[in-house]
């Protein structure tokens, strides 16, 4: 994370930061981690369960739906960030 912040600062200093591409990476990272955490760590490995005395399904569905929404937003932003590159090459 620290290295990523240094890279981000360097891109801003050189005026090379593409905000849609950066936000795409943030959304893809959040969504990917959240989906991995909710499915692999919580369900498959049973590590750090959210709630112990209630039905976890509403929490699981909410967690995973939000993860998929972040992934979709990241893909949309990535597609939008790549569009100017394709138009310049024509």
PEBEL-V613326 format. One record per residue. N is the residue number from 1. RES is the residue in one letter. OMEGA is omega in whole degrees, 0 to 359 (* if undefined). BURIAL is I if it has 24 or more other ideal C-beta (glycine too) atoms within 12 Angstrom, else O. Layout:
{{N,RES,OMEGA,BURIAL} {N,RES,OMEGA,BURIAL}}
This chain:
{{1,X,180,O} {2,X,179,O} {3,X,178,O} {4,X,177,O} {5,X,176,O} {6,X,177,O} {7,X,178,O} {8,X,179,O} {9,X,179,O} {10,X,177,O} {11,X,178,O} {12,X,180,O} {13,X,181,O} {14,X,181,O} {15,X,180,O} {16,X,183,O} {17,X,173,O} {18,X,186,O} {19,X,178,O} {20,X,179,O} {21,X,179,I} {22,X,179,I} {23,X,175,O} {24,X,178,I} {25,X,178,I} {26,X,181,I} {27,X,178,I} {28,X,178,I} {29,X,179,O} {30,X,182,I} {31,X,179,I} {32,X,179,O} {33,X,182,O} {34,X,179,I} {35,X,176,I} {36,X,182,O} {37,X,182,I} {38,X,183,I} {39,X,185,O} {40,X,186,O} {41,X,183,O} {42,X,187,I} {43,X,185,O} {44,X,184,O} {45,X,181,O} {46,X,175,O} {47,X,178,O} {48,X,178,O} {49,X,183,O} {50,X,182,O} {51,X,183,O} {52,X,187,O} {53,X,180,O} {54,X,176,O} {55,X,185,O} {56,X,185,O} {57,X,177,O} {58,X,178,O} {59,X,180,O} {60,X,180,I} {61,X,180,O} {62,X,181,O} {63,X,184,I} {64,X,177,I} {65,X,177,O} {66,X,178,O} {67,X,180,I} {68,X,177,O} {69,X,175,O} {70,X,179,I} {71,X,178,I} {72,X,177,O} {73,X,178,I} {74,X,178,I} {75,X,178,O} {76,X,179,O} {77,X,179,I} {78,X,178,I} {79,X,180,O} {80,X,180,O} {81,X,181,I} {82,X,184,O} {83,X,179,O} {84,X,179,O} {85,X,180,O} {86,X,181,O} {87,X,179,O} {88,X,184,O} {89,X,179,O} {90,X,*,O}}
